[in-house]
């Protein structure tokens, strides 16, 4: 019996050692290490992402319950640029093609689930997220997408799911 236990223990150590040795990466990925990227909010749910063409270090991440975050160093540091208490859930973010400092933001994550946070409309920032202006659709509930006109940064098309739990007039595409 003692020999059987010793043999089992030795076998377990050998398998563990082989698994550890096999898990060590080699080649071009040998020095990569796992790390978390982005803000740790909303249980990790990212609901919207937007970047600036030609500037890979700058992008925005909208979260399901923690506002809109901006990085200017490819994700090493993050700043919460939209943290309005009545609309912490982000459903859509879009940058104007003609001026990426013009940001359109739709509140309310459009991923209906049992703990969804309803948003309170569309907001606009003319200065890269430093200041915000309310633009409308206060009762929109959930906003899934925003497309900004390529020639007119003041024109945006907003896809609105509305309140997922009841019918309403704010469901559809708005300009």
C-alpha positions as CSV (number, residue, x, y, z in Angstrom):
1,X,0.0,0.0,0.0
2,X,2.8,2.4,0.9
3,X,4.5,1.7,-2.4
4,X,1.3,2.4,-4.3
5,X,0.9,5.8,-2.5
6,X,4.5,6.7,-3.2
7,X,4.1,5.8,-6.9
8,X,0.9,7.8,-7.2
9,X,2.6,10.8,-5.5
10,X,5.7,10.6,-7.9
11,X,3.4,10.3,-10.9
12,X,1.4,13.4,-9.8
13,X,4.6,15.4,-9.4
14,X,5.9,14.2,-12.8
15,X,2.6,15.2,-14.5
16,X,2.6,18.6,-12.8
17,X,6.2,19.2,-13.7
18,X,5.5,18.3,-17.4
19,X,2.5,20.6,-17.5
20,X,4.5,23.4,-16.1
21,X,7.3,22.9,-18.5
22,X,4.9,22.7,-21.4
23,X,3.2,25.9,-20.4
24,X,6.3,28.0,-20.8
25,X,6.0,29.9,-24.0
26,X,8.8,30.0,-26.5
27,X,9.6,31.9,-29.7
28,X,8.3,35.5,-30.3
29,X,5.8,35.3,-27.4
30,X,8.3,34.1,-24.7
31,X,8.4,37.4,-22.9
32,X,4.8,38.4,-23.0
33,X,2.9,38.5,-19.7
34,X,-0.8,38.7,-19.2
35,X,-2.2,41.9,-17.8
36,X,-5.6,43.6,-17.5
37,X,-6.2,46.4,-20.0
38,X,-8.6,49.2,-19.4
39,X,-10.6,50.4,-16.4
40,X,-11.8,47.8,-14.0
41,X,-15.4,48.9,-13.7
42,X,-18.8,47.4,-14.4
43,X,-17.7,43.8,-13.9
44,X,-15.3,44.3,-16.8
45,X,-18.1,44.9,-19.4
46,X,-17.0,47.1,-22.2
47,X,-19.9,48.3,-24.3
48,X,-18.4,50.7,-26.7
49,X,-15.0,51.5,-28.2
50,X,-13.8,54.3,-30.5
51,X,-10.3,55.3,-31.7
52,X,-8.7,57.9,-33.8
53,X,-7.3,56.7,-37.2
54,X,-3.6,57.2,-37.3
55,X,-3.3,57.7,-33.6
56,X,-3.3,54.2,-32.1
57,X,-2.3,55.4,-28.6
58,X,-5.6,57.4,-28.1
59,X,-8.9,55.6,-27.7
60,X,-12.1,55.7,-25.7
61,X,-13.8,52.8,-23.9
62,X,-17.5,53.0,-22.8
63,X,-18.4,50.8,-19.9
64,X,-21.7,49.2,-18.9
65,X,-21.8,51.1,-15.6
66,X,-18.7,53.2,-15.1
67,X,-18.7,56.0,-17.7
68,X,-16.5,56.7,-20.6
69,X,-12.7,56.3,-20.2
70,X,-9.9,57.7,-22.3
71,X,-6.3,56.6,-22.8
72,X,-3.6,58.6,-24.5
73,X,-0.8,56.1,-23.9
74,X,-2.2,52.9,-25.5
75,X,-4.0,51.8,-22.3
76,X,-1.4,52.2,-19.6
77,X,-3.2,55.0,-17.9
78,X,-7.0,55.8,-18.1
79,X,-9.0,58.9,-17.3
80,X,-12.8,58.9,-16.8
81,X,-14.0,61.7,-19.1
82,X,-17.7,61.1,-18.6
83,X,-19.0,60.1,-15.2
84,X,-22.4,61.7,-14.9
85,X,-24.2,60.2,-12.0
86,X,-27.6,59.9,-13.8
87,X,-26.0,58.2,-16.8
88,X,-23.0,56.0,-15.9
89,X,-23.9,53.3,-18.4
90,X,-22.5,53.9,-22.0
91,X,-24.1,52.3,-25.0
92,X,-22.3,54.0,-27.9
93,X,-19.4,56.4,-28.6
94,X,-18.5,57.9,-31.9
95,X,-15.9,60.4,-33.0
96,X,-16.6,62.8,-35.8
97,X,-14.5,61.8,-38.8
98,X,-13.8,65.5,-39.6
99,X,-12.6,66.3,-36.1
100,X,-11.9,63.5,-33.6
101,X,-12.2,65.9,-30.7
102,X,-15.9,66.0,-31.4
103,X,-17.3,63.0,-29.4
104,X,-20.9,61.8,-29.5
105,X,-22.0,59.6,-26.6
106,X,-25.1,57.5,-26.1
107,X,-26.0,56.4,-22.6
108,X,-27.5,53.1,-21.6
109,X,-25.7,49.9,-22.5
110,X,-27.8,48.3,-25.3
111,X,-27.2,44.7,-24.1
112,X,-30.5,43.9,-22.3
113,X,-30.0,41.7,-19.3
114,X,-31.3,41.4,-15.8
115,X,-29.1,44.2,-14.4
116,X,-29.1,46.7,-17.3
117,X,-28.7,50.4,-16.4
118,X,-31.0,52.7,-18.4
119,X,-29.3,55.8,-19.9
120,X,-30.5,59.3,-20.1
121,X,-29.9,60.4,-23.6
122,X,-27.2,61.7,-25.9
123,X,-24.2,63.9,-25.0
124,X,-21.7,65.8,-27.1
125,X,-18.1,66.9,-26.3
126,X,-16.4,69.5,-28.6
127,X,-13.1,69.2,-26.8
128,X,-12.1,65.5,-26.5
129,X,-14.2,64.8,-23.3
130,X,-13.3,67.8,-21.2
131,X,-16.8,69.3,-21.3
132,X,-20.2,67.8,-22.2
133,X,-23.5,69.1,-23.6
134,X,-26.8,67.3,-23.4
135,X,-28.2,66.8,-26.9
136,X,-31.5,65.1,-26.3
137,X,-33.4,61.8,-26.1
138,X,-33.5,61.9,-22.3
139,X,-35.9,58.9,-22.2
140,X,-34.0,56.8,-24.8
141,X,-33.1,54.1,-22.2
142,X,-30.6,52.1,-24.2
143,X,-28.6,53.5,-27.2
144,X,-26.8,50.9,-29.3
145,X,-25.0,52.9,-32.0
146,X,-24.1,56.4,-33.2
147,X,-22.8,57.4,-36.6
148,X,-21.5,60.9,-37.2
149,X,-21.8,62.5,-40.6
150,X,-18.4,62.5,-42.4
151,X,-18.9,66.1,-43.6
152,X,-20.9,67.6,-40.7
153,X,-19.7,66.9,-37.2
154,X,-22.9,68.4,-35.8
155,X,-25.1,65.7,-37.5
156,X,-25.3,62.3,-35.8
157,X,-27.6,59.3,-36.4
158,X,-28.5,57.5,-33.2
159,X,-29.8,54.0,-33.0
160,X,-32.1,53.7,-29.9
161,X,-33.4,50.5,-28.4
162,X,-35.4,52.3,-25.8
163,X,-36.6,50.8,-22.6
164,X,-36.3,47.1,-23.0
165,X,-39.1,46.4,-20.4
166,X,-41.9,48.4,-22.0
167,X,-43.0,50.0,-25.2
168,X,-42.2,53.6,-25.9
169,X,-41.8,56.4,-28.4
170,X,-38.1,56.5,-28.2
171,X,-37.2,53.4,-30.2
172,X,-35.7,53.6,-33.7
173,X,-33.2,55.8,-35.5
174,X,-33.0,59.5,-34.7
175,X,-31.0,62.3,-36.3
